[in-house]
Amino acid sequence: MGAAYFYHLTRNPLEHTLPILLGKALGAGWRVTVRGASLDGIARLDDSLWKHPEEGFLPHGLDTSENAADQPVLLTCGMNNLNNSACLMTVHGADITADEVNALERVCVLFDGADGAAVQHARVQWKALTDSGCSAQYWSEESGVWEKKAER
């Protein structure tokens, strides 16, 4: 049974934080699905992951590629686990279900702290998942380092 980790981005943008979390997940031996809410958002993340080698190369691809099932990191807007991932990272308010949290090792919900609607959406997701019995942690970088602020 997995857990949902909520990451409240207040100091660094998604394009900085996501590669770090992806690197940690791959280091744990997990395949990862990154689920976005829009094709444009996923295309921007794909472009960002190719252009920022300073974080190290992260092998990844889009769910529309012919070798999607082979990708260690798969970018998608879909709800399918095409690459048999152990970890799901949601961005831009993408949907997540309690069944997914329970079936995977880890679910990471990354949300922009400067966007009031994103913060409110994350709160709704937190409540829905914890009310369904999912284990969840809330992490904030507000102090300059990542700190766990809540757990249920």
C-alpha positions as a printed NumPy array, in Angstrom:
array([[  0.   ,   0.   ,   0.   ],
       [  1.46 ,   3.31 ,  -1.092],
       [  1.268,   6.863,   0.099],
       [  0.568,  10.254,  -1.428],
       [  3.223,  12.932,  -0.927],
       [  2.046,  16.488,  -1.552],
       [  4.818,  18.93 ,  -2.553],
       [  3.918,  22.603,  -2.081],
       [  6.257,  24.465,  -4.454],
       [  6.98 ,  27.924,  -3.051],
       [ 10.656,  28.578,  -3.814],
       [ 11.49 ,  26.596,  -6.918],
       [  9.414,  26.02 , -10.038],
       [  8.142,  22.65 , -11.169],
       [ 10.851,  22.488, -13.858],
       [ 13.487,  22.554, -11.098],
       [ 11.816,  20.242,  -8.563],
       [ 10.432,  17.568, -10.884],
       [ 13.843,  16.374, -12.181],
       [ 15.111,  16.039,  -8.602],
       [ 12.136,  13.895,  -7.581],
       [ 12.369,  11.864, -10.777],
       [ 16.041,  11.195, -10.103],
       [ 15.225,   9.971,  -6.581],
       [ 12.444,   7.718,  -7.857],
       [ 14.654,   6.22 , -10.563],
       [ 17.395,   5.784,  -7.95 ],
       [ 14.924,   3.727,  -5.896],
       [ 14.505,   1.455,  -8.923],
       [ 11.011,   2.684,  -9.75 ],
       [  9.51 ,   3.408, -13.139],
       [  7.569,   6.678, -13.06 ],
       [  4.525,   8.102, -14.773],
       [  4.222,  11.894, -14.82 ],
       [  0.582,  12.836, -15.352],
       [ -0.397,  16.331, -16.392],
       [ -3.745,  17.948, -16.963],
       [ -3.049,  19.167, -20.506],
       [ -1.1  ,  18.109, -23.567],
       [  0.539,  21.556, -23.737],
       [  1.777,  21.257, -20.158],
       [  3.187,  17.785, -20.779],
       [  4.905,  18.987, -23.981],
       [  6.546,  21.83 , -22.011],
       [  7.789,  19.391, -19.372],
       [  9.138,  17.071, -22.053],
       [ 10.994,  19.996, -23.625],
       [ 12.342,  21.106, -20.231],
       [ 13.621,  17.612, -19.38 ],
       [ 15.542,  17.497, -22.684],
       [ 17.038,  20.981, -22.273],
       [ 18.354,  20.802, -18.716],
       [ 21.238,  18.339, -18.617],
       [ 22.7  ,  20.002, -15.482],
       [ 20.305,  17.845, -13.432],
       [ 21.562,  14.803, -15.33 ],
       [ 19.882,  13.009, -18.179],
       [ 16.518,  11.544, -17.28 ],
       [ 15.406,   8.868, -19.744],
       [ 11.829,   9.711, -20.588],
       [  9.254,   9.793, -23.336],
       [  5.692,  10.668, -24.206],
       [  2.825,   8.202, -24.056],
       [  2.29 ,   8.777, -27.769],
       [  5.68 ,   7.272, -28.689],
       [  5.807,   3.768, -30.093],
       [  8.029,   2.626, -27.215],
       [  5.941,   4.198, -24.408],
       [  5.806,   0.953, -22.406],
       [  9.618,   0.837, -22.28 ],
       [ 10.116,   4.342, -20.865],
       [ 11.518,   4.61 , -17.314],
       [  9.71 ,   7.985, -17.077],
       [  6.524,   8.34 , -19.096],
       [  4.809,  11.706, -19.597],
       [  1.056,  11.548, -20.14 ],
       [ -2.351,  13.079, -19.568],
       [ -3.93 ,   9.629, -19.439],
       [ -5.014,   7.53 , -16.493],
       [ -3.32 ,   4.319, -17.708],
       [ -0.093,   2.909, -16.278],
       [  1.431,   2.132, -19.676],
       [  5.018,   1.677, -18.431],
       [  4.105,  -0.38 , -15.333],
       [  5.319,   2.372, -13.02 ],
       [  5.642,   2.092,  -9.257],
       [  5.449,   5.865,  -8.833],
       [  3.016,   8.425, -10.201],
       [  3.771,  12.145, -10.137],
       [  0.898,  14.498, -10.889],
       [  1.385,  18.081, -12.029],
       [ -0.826,  20.995, -13.05 ],
       [ -3.777,  19.641, -11.066],
       [ -4.001,  16.251, -12.77 ],
       [ -6.45 ,  13.778, -11.286],
       [ -5.463,  11.019,  -8.867],
       [ -7.56 ,   8.264,  -7.32 ],
       [ -7.348,   6.478,  -3.996],
       [ -7.092,   3.179,  -5.881],
       [ -3.936,   4.454,  -7.592],
       [ -2.391,   5.533,  -4.288],
       [ -3.101,   2.106,  -2.811],
       [ -1.763,   0.232,  -5.857],
       [  1.524,   2.136,  -6.261],
       [  4.615,   2.552,  -4.104],
       [  4.331,   6.333,  -4.146],
       [  2.216,   9.117,  -5.593],
       [  3.645,  12.641,  -5.647],
       [  1.33 ,  15.612,  -6.104],
       [  3.317,  18.711,  -7.077],
       [  1.488,  22.024,  -6.937],
       [  2.386,  25.698,  -7.353],
       [  2.113,  27.61 ,  -4.082],
       [  1.766,  30.932,  -5.926],
       [ -1.407,  29.742,  -7.655],
       [ -4.389,  29.964,  -5.291],
       [ -6.499,  27.671,  -7.446],
       [ -3.724,  25.042,  -7.477],
       [ -3.406,  25.205,  -3.685],
       [ -7.173,  24.831,  -3.265],
       [ -7.242,  21.909,  -5.705],
       [ -4.437,  20.183,  -3.763],
       [ -6.421,  20.642,  -0.539],
       [ -9.446,  18.998,  -2.16 ],
       [ -7.242,  16.126,  -3.376],
       [ -5.688,  15.725,   0.1  ],
       [ -9.12 ,  15.545,   1.745],
       [-10.512,  13.098,  -0.825],
       [ -7.522,  10.771,  -0.526],
       [ -7.244,  10.852,   3.268],
       [-11.025,  10.474,   3.657],
       [-10.653,   7.331,   1.509],
       [ -8.079,   5.959,   3.952],
       [ -4.928,   6.768,   1.992],
       [ -1.736,   7.612,   3.818],
       [ -0.578,  11.133,   2.92 ],
       [  2.239,  13.538,   3.726],
       [  2.416,  17.263,   3.106],
       [  5.859,  18.739,   2.331],
       [  6.751,  22.425,   2.071],
       [  9.916,  24.183,   0.942],
       [  8.871,  27.525,   2.415],
       [ 11.781,  27.603,   4.909],
       [ 14.336,  26.963,   2.146],
       [ 14.552,  23.212,   2.724],
       [ 11.921,  20.543,   2.281],
       [ 10.12 ,  19.858,   5.555],
       [  7.275,  17.492,   6.327],
       [  4.482,  19.664,   7.748],
       [  1.626,  17.162,   8.064],
       [  0.914,  13.464,   7.878],
       [ -2.266,  11.39 ,   7.932]])
